[in-house]
């Protein structure tokens, strides 16, 4: 189920164009329009889930699929050996700006710690 005002749901409904770099029955992946690294891919479930706070036991497979897809995309984008970061921001205070669960795959540059 999608949400009428959610930008990612609009992408899933083809109301906003995006070139998917991967798609399954439950998730899609596409390049971030405002990349923070040379490789910046968003991995988004097709189901509208606002954030990590809404996940429960029924979502174990979904989060696993998102993570395994990130690993595959890191290899395809040649950042698996040099290193990459996976990020799931939860809440405005943590930097979540789109309230539809998503994972950022960032790579291709040195990452500092702590982030933010």
C-alpha positions in Angstrom: 0.0 0.0 0.0 1.3 3.5 -0.9 0.7 6.9 0.7 -0.8 9.6 -1.5 1.7 12.4 -0.5 4.9 10.4 0.0 7.6 11.2 -2.6 8.9 7.6 -2.7 5.3 6.3 -3.1 4.9 8.8 -6.0 8.1 7.3 -7.6 6.7 3.8 -7.1 3.5 4.9 -8.8 5.5 6.4 -11.7 4.2 9.9 -10.9 7.8 11.1 -10.5 10.4 9.7 -12.8 13.3 7.6 -11.5 15.5 5.1 -13.2 15.5 1.9 -11.1 18.8 0.2 -10.8 17.2 -2.8 -9.2 13.7 -4.1 -8.5 12.1 -7.1 -6.9 8.5 -7.8 -5.8 9.1 -5.9 -2.5 11.9 -3.3 -3.0 13.3 -0.9 -5.6 16.7 0.9 -5.8 17.5 4.1 -7.6 20.2 6.8 -7.5 19.7 9.6 -5.0 18.9 12.9 -6.8 21.1 14.8 -4.3 24.1 12.4 -3.9 26.3 12.7 -0.9 29.0 10.4 -2.4 30.0 9.2 -5.9 27.8 6.1 -5.3 24.6 7.1 -3.5 21.7 4.6 -4.1 18.4 4.5 -2.2 16.9 1.1 -1.4 13.2 1.5 -0.8 10.4 -1.0 0.1 7.4 -0.9 -2.1 5.2 -1.0 1.1 4.8 2.4 2.7 6.5 2.1 6.1 7.3 5.5 7.7 10.5 4.5 9.5 12.4 1.9 11.4 10.1 2.6 14.3 7.2 0.9 12.4 9.1 -2.3 11.7 8.1 -5.5 13.5 8.8 -9.2 13.2 6.9 -9.5 9.9 9.5 -7.2 8.3 12.5 -9.3 9.0 12.7 -10.7 5.4 12.2 -7.2 4.0 15.1 -5.6 5.9 17.2 -8.6 5.0 16.4 -8.3 1.4 17.3 -4.5 1.5 20.6 -5.4 3.0 21.5 -8.2 0.6 20.5 -5.9 -2.3 22.8 -3.2 -0.9 25.7 -5.7 -0.9 25.0 -6.7 -4.5 24.7 -3.0 -5.6 28.0 -2.2 -3.8 29.7 -4.9 -5.8 28.1 -3.7 -9.1 29.3 -0.2 -8.4 32.8 -1.3 -7.4 32.7 0.0 -3.9 32.6 -3.3 -2.1 36.3 -3.6 -1.8 37.1 0.0 -0.9 34.2 0.2 1.6 30.7 1.5 1.7 28.2 2.7 4.3 24.6 1.7 4.8 22.4 4.3 6.6 18.7 4.2 7.8 17.9 7.5 9.4 15.0 7.3 11.8 13.2 10.5 12.7 13.8 14.2 11.9 16.4 14.5 14.6 18.5 11.8 12.9 18.2 13.4 9.5 15.2 11.5 8.1 13.6 13.9 5.5 11.4 11.4 3.6 9.1 9.4 6.0 9.2 6.2 4.0 11.6 3.6 5.2 14.8 3.6 3.0 18.4 2.6 3.1 21.2 4.8 1.7 24.1 3.0 0.1 27.1 5.4 0.1 30.5 4.7 -1.4 33.3 5.9 -3.6 34.8 8.3 -1.0 36.3 8.2 2.4 33.7 8.4 5.2 34.4 10.1 8.5 33.3 8.9 11.9 31.2 9.9 13.7 28.9 11.0 10.9 26.8 14.1 11.0 
